[in-house]
Amino acid sequence: MNTQGTMPEQPGQTGSGWKHWTGWLACLLLVIPALLRVCILISPDPYFDMDPRVSGALPTGIGPAGSLALDCLSLIGCTLALLASAGEHQRSPGWVFRPIITVALIIPALIYHGRSDLGNLWIGSAWLAAACTGIGAFTLARHLHFRIILIAAVMALAAPLTTKAVYQVVVEHQITVDDFAQTKDQFFRARGWAEDSAQARMYVRRLEQREASGWQPLSNVFGTIAAMLATFWVAAALTAARSKLSSGWIGVIALTAMASLAMLALTFSRGAIGAGVVGIALAGMVLLPRRWRKRVRPWTFSLTIALLVLAVVVTCLRGALLGESFTLDGYSLLFRWHYWQAGWRILCEHAWFGTGPDGFKNAYLLFKPALSPEEVADPHQVFLSWLATLGVGGVALIGLSVWGFLRQASPSWLGPTLEPGPDTDDPEYPPAARWTGWVMPLCICITVMTASALIAGEAMYLDFMVVFWPLAWVVAFLLMLVLPMLGSAGSWTSLRWASWAALSVVFLHCQIEMTLSQVGVASIIWLVLGAASAEAVPASPASSHPKPVRRRPAVIYGLAAFMGVLSISHAVLVWWPVRAERAVVKRAAEALATVGQVQGALARARQVGAATDVQIQQLVTAATILKDNECDPHIDGLMRQAQAAANTRDGERYAHVMSEAEDAIGRSMLQLDIARIRDAVVLLDQASQRLPSDPVPIRQMAKLWVTLAQIEVAADDREAARESFAVALDLVEQDVKRWPDRPDVYSFAATAYMRRFDLDLGSDSDPQRAITALEAACALDPYGLALARRYAELLDEYGNDAPRALAAYERVVLLNDLVRLDPMKQLTPKQQARVQERIEALKSSNG
């Protein structure tokens, strides 16, 4: 066996002709979707997350269909990576056979849950695509030029993400807070929240926190990425300081390290910052002399395991021994302990197939400890998350990640082809790859920069999109160029050590966070894991009588065929139906958004003084939209008269014209609202028939029919309102039958019954039906304070059972005390006073 440092194969040796270019295309298809996910918003329900009738806004990110499209690209990239590697000298194809078979084991669980629920389908698909991204990277990265491009592409995100973090904290946060203050009522109505509700208060609390979260749902998730990047670039800066690299490039790397540390600090995530400190300590080991590093290297495997176990043990001790009396951590670790307890109970209940990738949040409501005030969609521990949501299939993901991270990515397992011998230097960057060393980074940067800007649209402020975003990607391009230089001038082994330290940070923080289950960041982590864990393609043996090695391209072609079939099946059976259905849902949202745009213009006109230019401009906007939608044609003329009267300061004429204009706008607005609701329900019905597993169309149809009934009551057409309510409640019952384990379904059913009763359109049995629905909701969410209060109030007013009502109110008091760890979720003083008043009254009546 050759114990000297040997060169990884040159690009020309990866296969001439189509295999060579297939490898580069595979690299693009693996990298671009992974990077794009980090730079855009991904929403489970982008079109109806807020009511478009009120907000008038359309989504600025992507939803399930867009995420599935990125999954298709990743699966195709993995397929091409396998094709490009077929026919290489290998003793055994097990280097790729085992990972693919392992990933295949999770497919049954994904099919089991995804066939009946779109949420489970698209989130599970994203997890599968992320794992396949890691396998594709593992396959390509056995060649040095691919490995450095794959890792550099992810680590170059330090530039755009730092730019976003700084802009978000310095500029965007204050603009968002000011806009929210002006449109708070409209925002809460669009969300369906009462201003004094726990949801509203928690949203305001989170909004006021000046912390960087990038495009991720939480700053803690963004903090994991920031800690990974900071660790890597600190190690790179330390390596550069000891290399023969020019001082200019050393300065670029050092500035990048400092910027990454600043990004980490701006997240204000204590867990991420703590993990980053550990990572920086690991990164500092690159300063050890080579002979010392060789002594430390065999212990890195054990060190990694020790860090992961320590994080788990500390969290368990904090939760089990210290309890709520210990407040130094702000209950952060205590809450994790609550998540883990519930996660373990869920795992025992759903051991074989789990709850599904999107099912944990409903199961958590049933199994969470009584003192847990939070509702979460993940247990915040990566291995428990995979087990609880996928059951036996989660074991496959755990095995694949542990095999790649602990056995391969750890420096303990660096082979002789990656560590130079005593008389050799580190290998130079392959000369034949130098032209692709700048073409590939350029393609990646331009594609991700342009695509993210186009998808974000108006969500990106003009100065950010035109100035800061392009500059950030110019810096990212330079960073992708400097890493090959650093590897050649410094040490390829040091850069692999940096990758190991960065991955250690990720897995350490994922013991208390949910980063790896997030569809926006899972792919880049698996990409780095695959690239860092690859073993180099061995060069020709040095002995004069080398043992013959066997080519087994047929096996690799077979695995590529499996991935190809999986890619085609995914595109035809998953992405295409979802894309078609979501296109119809989008048309329905666009129809309703027209109403929201008019309402928004009228609301802004009412906020300013009469006869001002701003008021006239907003009214003209509303009139133009109504005119374009073939409403009252006289509105346009009235607005011109009002504008002329305002210009001549004829107050009497202005008031008269505006009175007529307001009446005309009101009539046209009612006409437009009814027409657009009817258009939307037709489209949503088509979407529901196309994809019954999507709960959005049927639920939104029910809400729209209730809204239409209310409008018809206001127009004194009670017979039409009864028919509308009949359709709405039929849809509600269908919703309950399809998803009987979701408390929000029963809660809306109770709301619909009571709305019909309050409008005197139903029967006296409606309150009893609402009470029954809320009983079912409370059974599925036994610690839900808001549900318990609604249930108690309905029993009190319509139940004709004072003892039950008293018991329900007393339970509200108990639940209010149980959520004391988060006062924001407790009842307001006014609500508590009302509950106590009713308890005293019911006790007096029973006495």
N, C-alpha and C positions, 0 to 999 in steps of 0.2 A: 504494500500500500504506500502511496506517495505521501510522505509526511511533510513535504515542502509546500509552500504556498503555490497554488496553481491558479491560472487564469480561468475565470468562468468563460464559457464559450462566447465567441464573438458573434455579432448580429448576423454576419453572413453564414454562420454555422447553424442558425436556428432553422434553416430550411430555405432553399432558394425558391424564387418564384412566389406562388400563391401563398405558401405557408408563412413566408416572411411578412407579406403585407397583411395577411389574416391576423397575425400577432399584433401588429400596430393598430388595426381596426378594433380588435378585441380590447386593447388597452384604452382606446377612446370610449368605447361603449361601457366599460367598467367605471372609468373615472368620472365622466361628465354627469351621468345621473346621480352618482354619489355626492359630488360637489354641489350639484344644483339643488338637491334636497336641503342642504344646509343654508342656502341663500334665498329661500322662498318660504312663504307661509303655506302650511298644509293643514287643511281643516276637514274634519269629518263631515261637516254639513255647510259648505261655503255659501249656498244660496239662501238657506232659511235659518242660519245661525241667529240672525236678527230678522225681524219681520220686515220684508221689503216694502210693504204697504206704509210703514211708518218711517223707516230709515231712508228709503229711496236709493240705497247703495247696493252695488253689485260686488261680488268677491274680487279680491286682489291677489289671491293665491291660487292654489289648486286643491281639488277635492279627491275623492276616491278614484275617479276616472283618470285624473292626471297622475296620481301616484301609481296606479296600475300600469299606465303607459311607461313610466320610468322603470317599473319592475320588468316589463317586457324587454326593454333595452338591456338591462342588467343580465337577464337570462340568456339573451342572444350573445352578449359579450362573453359569458362563461362558456357557451357552446363554441364560439370561435377560438377562445383560448385553448380549449382542449384539442381542436383541430390543428392549431398551430404547433402543438407540442407532440403530435403523433409521430412516431418513427424515431424519436430520440433514443440514444443509447441508455437503456435502463435494465437493471437486473430484474426488476419486478415493477408492475404497474400499480402496486399498492400505494404508492405515494399520492395518487389521485383517486384510486378506486375506493379507498376507505372513506374519505371525506364525502364523496358523492352518495355513496350508499347510506352514510349517516344522515345526510340531509334528506334523502328520499324517505327516511323513516318518519319525518314529521308531516309528510304530505297527507296521510290518512286522517290525522287529527285536524288539519286545515280543511280538508274536504268535509269532514263530519260537521264542523261548526260553520263553515262558510257557505254551504249549500242553502241554508235557511236564514242567514243573517249577513247583510252586506258589510256591517262593521267588522265582524270576524273575518270575512273574506278578504277585504282590502288590507287590513292590518296584518293578517297572517301572510298574505302575499308579499307584503313589504319585508317581513321577517325572513321569508324564504329567499327573496331576491338579495337581501343583505348577506345571508350565508353563502349564496351562490357567487356573489361579488367577491367574498373572501376566497372561495375555491378558485375562481378565475384568476385572482391576483396571485394566489399561491402557485398556480400553474405557470403564469408568465414570469413571476419574479425569480424563478430559478435561474434566469439570465440577468446579469448585473444591470444592463441598461434598462430593462423593464422595471426591475426592483427600485432603482433610484427614481424613475419617473413616477411610479405609483406612490411611493412614500413622499416625494417632493410635492406632488400635486395636492395631497392632503395637508402637509405641513405649510404649504404656501398660503393656505386659508388664513394664516395669522394676519396677513395684510388686510384683506377685505373684512374679516370679522372684527378686527380691532377698529377699523374705520367705522363700521356700523355701531360698535359698542360706544365709542366716544361720541359719535353724532347723536346716538340715542339718548345718552345721559346729558350732554351739553345743550343740544338744540331740540331734539324731537320730544323729549319728555315734557318740557314746559309748554310747547305748542299743543300737545295732546291734552294736558291738564286744562289749558285755557279753552280749547274747543269743547271739552267735556262739560266744563262749567256753563257754557252757553247753550248746550244742547242736552243737558242732563235729563230733563223730563222726556224728551223725544227718545233718548237712548234707552231709558228704563222701559218705556212703553214698547219699544221695538224688541226688547228682550223679554217682555212680559213680567217684569219685576215691579213690586211695590217699592217705593223709595225707602221705607223702613224695614224692608226684608233683609234677612241675613245675606242673601246673594248680593244685594245692592251694596250693603255695608262692606262686605269682603272685597267686592270689586273696587270700591273707592279706596279702601286701604291699600290694595295692591297697586292701584293706579298711582297713588301718591308716593310710592317708594321709588326713589331715583336709582334704579339699578339696571344694568345691562342684561338683556335676555336675547338679543339678536332676533332671529325669526323663530325662536323656540318658545314653547308654551310657558316655561318657567326659567328663572335665572339659574336655578340649580343645575338644570340640564345643560344650559349654555356654559355654566361653570366647569362642567366636566370637559367640554371641548377646550375651553380656555386653559385649564390645567394641563391637558395633554400637549397642547401647542407650546405652552410656556416651558414645560419640562424638556421637550425636544430641542427647542431653540436655545435654552440655557446650555444644554449639553453640546449643541453645535457651536455655540460661542466659545465654550471652553476648549473644544477641539481646535477651532480656528485660531485661538490665541497661541497654540503650540505648533501650528502648521506653518508652511512656507507660503501661504496665501498672501496676496497683496493686501496692504493695509486698508485700502478702500473697501474690498469685499469683507474683510474682518469687521470693519465699521458697520456695514449693512447688516451682517449677522448679529452683531451686538445690539444694534438698534431694534432689530426684530425681536430679540429676546426681551429687551426692556418693554417694548410695546405689548408683547404677549403677557408679560407680568402685569402691566397696567390693565389690560383687558380682564385678566383674572381678578384683579382687585375691584374693578367696576361691577362685577357680578354680585359682590357682597355676600357670596355663598360661603358660609363658614366651612362646610364640608369640603367644597371644591378647593378652597384656599389651603385647608389642612392637608388634603391629598396632594396639592401642588408642592407644599413644603417637603413632603416625603419624596416626591418625584425629583425635586431639585437636588435633594441629598443623594439619590441614586444617580442622577446625572453627573454629580460631582465626581463620581468614581472614574470618569474618563481621564481625570488628572493623575490617577495613579500610574506609576511607571509600569511598563509592559510586564515585567516579571512579577510585580505585585498583583497586577490585574489578572494574570494567569492563575494566581493563587486564590483570588476572590471569585473568579469565574465559576468554579464548581459549586459554590455556595449560592449562586443567584437563584437557582431553582427553589431551594429551601427558603431563601429570603422572600421570594414572591409569595409562596404559600403562607409563610408566617405573617406577612402583612395582611393578606386576605382574612386569615383566621382571627388575627388581632382585631380587625374592624368589626367582625361579627361578635366576638366575645365582649368587646367593650360595649356594644349596643345592647347585648343581652343583659349584661351586668347593670347597665344604667337603667333599663326598664324593669328588671326583676327586683333589684335591691333598693334603688334610690326613690323611685316613685315620683309623685307630684310635688313632694316637698323640696326637691332639688330643682332649682330654676336657672342655674348658670348657663345651661345650653338652650334656654328658651323652649324647653320641651321637645326640641327637634328630635333627639335620639329616642325619647320616650314615645313619640308618635311612631317612629320606625318600629319600635318594639310592638306597638299595637298592630301595625300593618302585618308584621311577621306572624303574630299570634293568629290573626284572622286568616292569613295566607296558608298557614299550616292546617287549620281546620278545613279550609276550602280544598286543600290538596287531599286530605283524608276523605272528604265527601265526593270529590271528582278525581279519583286517582287515575283512571284509565285515559280519559280524553280531556280532562281539565274543563275549565269554564269557557274556553275560547279566548282568543286574544283580546276581544272587546267585552268579555263577559265578567271580568273580575269585579268591575265597579258595582254591578248589581248584587253579586254574591257577597261582596264585602259588607253591604248594608245588613245582611242577615247574620254574618259571622263575626263582626267586629266587636271588640271589648266595649263594655258599657261606657267607660270613661273616654273613649276615642271620640273627639268632636269633629273629625274630618271624614270626608267621603273621597276616596281615592280610586283610581283606575289601575293601580299597580302596587304590589307589596313593597316596592323600593328595595328589592334585593334580587339581583339578576337571576340567580339560579332558582330561587323560590318562585320568581315570576314565571319562568319558563315551565316549571313543574306544575304550578297551579293553573296555568292557562292552557297548556298542551298535554298535561298528563305524561304518559309514557313517551310521547313525542318530544317532550321537553328534555328528556334524558339525552336524546340525540344532539340537540343544540348544546347542552352542557358538555357532552363528550367531545364535540367538535371544537368548541372554544377552549376547553382545557388542553386538548391535544395540541392545538395550534399555539396557545399562549404559553403554557407551562413547559411543554416538551420541545417545542420548536423555536419559538421566539425568544426564549430565555437564553442568555449567553452561555449557560451551562451546556447547551447542546450544539454550540457552534462546531461545525465539522472542520476537518483539516483544510478543505478548499476555501474556507472563509477566514482562517487565521494564518497569517504568514509564518513561515518557519524562521528559525534563528538567523538564517543567512539570506533571507529574501525580503523584499519590500512589499507593501500592499500593492495590489494590481492597479494599473492605470485605468482610467475610463476608456472603454472600448473605442478605438479610433473610428471604426466604421459606423458608429452610432452618433457621431458628433453632429451631423446635419439634422438628425431627428432630435438631438439634444436641445435644439431651439425651436424646430418646427412643431413638434408635439406640444410643448408647453404653450406655444403661441395659439395653437388650435384650441387647446383646453381653455385657456384664459378668455379668449374672444367669445367662444361658444357659451360658457357659463355666465360671463358678464352680460352678454346681450340677451340671453334667454331669461335670466333672472329679472332684468330691467323690463322686458316686455311683459312678463307674467305679473310683476308687481304693479305696473301701470301707475295710476295716480297715487298709490300708497307710498311710492318713493317721492320725496320732495324734490323739486326741480334742481336745486343746487347740488343735492346729494347725487342724483342720477347723472347729471351732466358733468360735474367736476370731481367730487370725491370718489364715486364708485369707479369710474375709469382709472383714476390715479391709483386707487387701491389695487386694481388688477395689473397695472403696469409694475407695481412693486412685487406682486405675486409672481409675475413672469420672471422678474430678476431673481427672486428667491428660488424658483425652479431651476434657474441656470447655475446658481452659486453652489447648490448642493453637490453636483458632480465634481465641480472644481475642488470643493472642500474634501470630498472623498479621495480624490487623486493626490491633493497636496497634503492632506492630513492622514486620515485612517478610515477605511471602510468599516473596520471593526468597531471603531468609536461611534460611527453613525448607526450601526446596528445596535450598539449598546444604548444609544439615545432613543431608538425606537422601542427597545425593551422597557426603558424607564418610563416612556410616555404611555405605553400600554399598561404598565403596572399602575400608573395613576388612574387610568380609566377603570380597570377592574377593581381597584381599591375603592374608588368613589361609588362604583356601581353596587357595592355591598350595602349602601344606605341610600341609593338614588335609583331612578328609573330610566337612566339614559339609554341603555341598550334596548329597551322596549319601545323607544320613540322612533317613529318611522322617518323622522327628519335627520337623525344622526347615526342610526345603526349602521348604515351602509359604509360611511367613512371609517368607522371603527373596525368593521370587518375587513375593509380594504387594507388598512394598515396591518391588521393581524395577519392576513394572508400573505402580504408582501414581506413582512418581517419574519414570518415563520418558514419561508421557502428555503429549501436546501439548494445549493448551487449545483448546476449541471457539471458533473466531473469531466475534466479534460482527459485526454488519453493517458492510460497508466504509464508510469515512468519506467517500469521494469521492461527488460528486453523480451520477456516471454509473458505478455499480459494474458490473463485469463479471458477467454472469449465471453462477451456479454450478449444477451439475447434481446433481439428487438421484438416488442410485442405491440405493434401499432394497432392490431385488430382490436385489442381490449380498449385502447384509448378511443379508437373510432366508435366502438360500441357505446362507451360512456358519452362521447360527443353526440351520438345518435339519440341516446336517452335524453340528454339536455335539449337537443333540437326538438324532439317530440314534446317535451315539457314546455318549451318556449312557444311552439305553435299552438298547443292546447291552451296555454295561458292566454295567448292573443285572441284565439277564436272563441273559447268557451267562457273566458273571464272578462278580459278587457273590453272586447267589442260589445257585448250586451250591456255592460255597465256604462260604457261611453255613450251608447245610443239612448239609454234610459236617462242618464244625467243631462244629455243635451235637451231632452224634453222638459226636465225639471228646470233647467236654466231658462228656457223660453217662458215657463210659468212665472219664474221669479222676475224676469225682465218685464212681463206684463204688469205685475203688481208694483214693480219699482216705479212705474210711471205715476201711480197714485202717490207713492211716497215722495217723489220729487215735487209734485204740486203741493203736498202738505208741508214739506220742508220750506218751500219758498214762501208760503203763506205764514208759517210760524216765524220765519226770519223777518217778514214784513211787519208782524205785530210787535216784534221786540224793539223796533226803532220808532222814533217820533213820526207823527203824521206829516204828510206832504214833503218828506225828505227824499233826496235822490235815491238813497238806499231802498226805501220802501217802494218807490215807484219802480225801481229796477227789479226787485223781487216779485212784485205784482205782475210786471210785464213778462217775467219768466214764467210764472204760473199761467198767465193768459195764453202765452205762446204754446205751452205744452197742451193746454186744453183745446186750442184751435187746431193744432196738428193732429189731435185725436178726434177731430170732427165733432167737437162739442159746440156750444153756443157760439156762432160766428160773430155776434155783436160784441163779445167781450173785448176783442182787439180794438174796435172803434171806441168803446168806453174808456179803455186805458189810454188811448191817445188823447181823448178829451181831458182826462184827469191830469195827464202830464202837462198839457197846455195850460190848464187852470193853475197847476202848481208853479209853472214858470212865470205866469203873470200875477202870481200871488193873489188870485181870486179865491179866497177861502170858502165863500159861500158856494160858488160853483163847484169847487173841488169836493166839498162835502156831499153835495147833491149827486155828482157823478159817481163818487166812490160808493155811495149807498146803493146806487143801481148796479155798479160793478160787483159789489160784494154779494148782492142777491143773485146776479148772473153766475158768478164764480161758484157760489154755493150749489145752485141747481146743476151746473155743469160738473162740479166735483162729485155730486151724488150719482149723476149719470155715468161718469167715468169709472167711479168705484164699483158700481154694480156690474158694468160691462167687463171690467178687467178681472173681477172675481170670477165671473162666469167663464171667461176665457181660461183662467188659471186652473179652475177645477176640472175642466175638460182635459187640459194638458196633463194635469197630475193624475187623472184617472188613466190616461194612456200610459204614463210612466209606471203606475202601479201594476198594470197588466203586463208590461214588458219585463219588469223585474220585481216579483212579489216579495223578494227577500229584503228590499229596501224599505224601512219603516217610514221614511220621510214623506213620500207622496200621500199615503193614506192618512197620516196624522195631520199633514197640512191641509188636506181636503176637508177633514172634519172641522178644523179651526176656521177655515174659510166659509163653510156652510153656516157655522154659528154666527160669524161676522155678518154674513149676508142676511141671516134671519133678523139680526138686530137692526140692520139698515132698513129692512122691509117693515119692521115694526115702527121705526121712526117715520116711514113714509105712509103709515096707516094701512098697510097691506098685510093684515094678520093671517089671512089664509095662506098666502105665499110663505110667510114666516114659519107657519106650522109645518108646511111641506119641507122647507129648508132644514128645520130642526129634525124632522124625521130622517132625512138623508144623513145629517151629521151624526145622529145617535146610532144609526145603522153602521156607519163607518167606525164609530167608537167601539161598538161591539165586535166588529171584525178585528180591530186593533187589539182588543183584549184577548181574543182567541188566538191571534198569531203570536203575541208576546205576553204570555200570562205571568212572566216573572219580573216585570218592570213596574215599579211603583208609580212612575210618572204617568203611565198609561191609565191606571186606575184614578189617579189624581185628576187628570184631564176629564175623564168620564164623569167624575163627581161635579166638576166645574160646569160641564155641558148640561147635566141634569138640572142643576140649580139655576143656571142661566135661563133655561126654558121655564122653570117654575116662577122665577122672579118676573118674567115677562108675561106670565099668565097665559102661556101657550100650551101647557101640558096638562098633567093631572096632579092630584094631591099625593100620588105615590112617588113623584120625582124626588122629594127630600129623602124618602126612605131608600130609594135607589142610590142616591148620592152617599148616604150613610154607609150602605153596604159596600160601595166602591171604595170609600175611604178606609173601611175596616180591612179590605183586602190590601190596600196600599200600606197601611200600618203594619200588617202582618209581614209584608215583604221588607219594610223598613222600620223595624221595631224601635229604633232610637231616633227616628225623624221627628224633630221638635215641631217643625211647621205643619207637618201632616197631623200630628197628635193634637195641635191646637185647633186646626180646622175641624177635625173630627169631634172634639169636645164642644165646639161652638154649634155645630149642626145638631148634635145630640141634645144640647141644651135648648135649642130653639124649636126643633121639630121632632125630637125623639119621643117626647111624652114619657120619659123614663128618668126621673130625677136622680135615683141612685146611680144609674149608669153614667149620667152626665157628670155627677160629682166625682165618680171614680176616674172618668176621663180627664177632668180638670186636675185632679190630684196627680195623675200620671204626667200631665204637662209640667207641673211644678217639679216633679222628680227628674224628668228629662232635662229641664232647664238647669237643674243643679249638676247633672252629669256632664254637661258641655261647658263646665266652668273653666276648663283649661284654655278655652278660646272664647273670651267674653263677647266677641263680635257675633257669635252665633247664638248667644242667649237672647231672651226676650228683652225688648226695650222696657224702660221703667213704666211707660204708659201701658204696654201690653201686660206686664206683670201685675199692675194695679187692677186691670180689667179682670184678669184670671182670679185674683184673690177676692175681688168683689163678688164674682159669680160663685166662688166656693162658699163664701159666707152666706150668700143668699140661698144657695141650695141646702146648706146645713140647717139654716133657719126653717126652710120649708119642710125639711124632713123631720125636724125636731118636734 
